[in-house]
Amino acid sequence: MDIVFGLLAAFALLLISALQGIALMWPLAGAIALFILIHLRRGYGLLILLRFCWQGARQSWPVFSILLLIGALMSSWLAGGTVPALVYYGTQLIAPHYFVLSAFILTALVSTLLGTSFGAAGTIGLALMIMARSSGMPQLNLVAGAIIAGAYVGDRCSPLSSSAHLIATVTDTRIYQNLKQMLLTSLLPLSLTLLTYGIFSWFYPLEISQQSDISRQIAATFDLHGVTLVPALLVLALAAIRVNVKLTISLGWGVAVILAIGLQHYSLTDILRFTLWGFRLESSSELDSILLGGGLWPMLKVCAVVLLSTALSGLLSNTHSLDRVGRWLRIAQQQRTLFAGTTLISLLSGAFGCTQTITILLTHQLVSRQYKQQGHNAQQVAIDLENTAVVLAPMIPWNIAGLVPATLLMAGPGFIPFAVYLYLVPLCNWLWPARLESVPVLATVQK
């Protein structure tokens, strides 16, 4: 009973912090302390519990370098003129009455090419968000929702996606067979999403007169030669030929730094300051509150949330705190459809796992036996994980899957109701399930 109390208390802390805008590191730290106290009362030693937290936290280390590189990339793209150029040319190419729809489509294309939701949100997503903010659009959460939804189109079904490879690995299936099924099961929700954003676009267009004034200010502040788009084109080209993501981001950062110094006339001291604290214009203009972001320090705050969330996950996993909850969920799953049970488990796993990776692993651990007992093959498990765990994790305000893109876009949890693709995928696949014929489990995994 004490575990249930702890889970409910932790959930309440996280929910309150998300609603009140409190930094998530504090409720996560409180939840860790609470579960340590609960397990001390159960007879665990303090050093053992701390070791469990350490084992979980170590899983987050590979993520840190990616997050920090993205923070540095964003500040360099702002200083080098890449993001201002994307905003400047984008305002001339995107029709005002199709802006929200364009935001979804462009982010979806970039995320499919890059294979990462974070990278898509931090590059083209940031440029689109700046366009919306500079136009005075009243519904910024709508734009953020469209961008984050688009970012997870590629995260779900790109051959470069780490989550797609993770699911193929844990389910022992072939990734390209999974991708085919993912595309088929996303046709209806994708069509409905395009229709929804098309309607939203018409009611919430860009204000052309304001946007033109912002474009003039950008042109007066930055040197917008075509070469300023090279970092963006370089990142897309390297991603297309599957160059390592860290090397791709590093090269994109390096080229943007050269442009910032040689073309925009910033000093090395300026570049260092932007890299550490984020880009901000010194001149007083409307652009001050629009063209800003990136930096290592803001991303370090996100890294702290990642570290604490994985530490909490390690503590819960190693103490088997969720075993009883898993049994209750399996009972509930038997009383409802299998997909609905998987959806419920994904939501709870996303709430307590706090990262997309843990959401996937925990959901698979809790549902795979039930799929096998009902005669479903491994690929059915993989597709249902893609249609639940992958897209539902960003819907949890404190889950890193949604927190990081929202932080990159300088948005809050208000984007969630407008990320329609993320809940249309599980909804459509629950109403019209696509069941695969049973086949033997594959012996090898194609990476």
Secondary structure by P-SEA (a helix, b strand, c coil): caaaaaaaaaaaaaaaaaaacccaaaaaaaaaaaaaaaaaaacccaaaaaaaaaaaaaaaaaaaaaaaaaaaaaaaaaaaaaaaaaaaaaaacccccaaaaaaaaaaaaaaaaaccaaaaaaaaaaaaaaaaaaaccccaaaaaaaaaaaaacccccccccaaaaaaaaaacccaaaaaaaaaaaaaaaaaaaaaaaaaaaaacccaaaaaaaaaaaaaaccccccccaaaaaaaaaaaaacccaaaaaaaaaaaaaaaaaccccccaaaaaaaaacccccccccccccccccccaaaaaaaaaaaaaaaaaaaaaaaaccaaaaaaaaaaaaaaccaaaaaaaaaaaaaaccccaaaaaaaaaaacaaaaaaacccaaaaaaaaaacccccccccccccaaaaaaaaacccccccccaaaaaaaaaaaaacccccccccccccccc
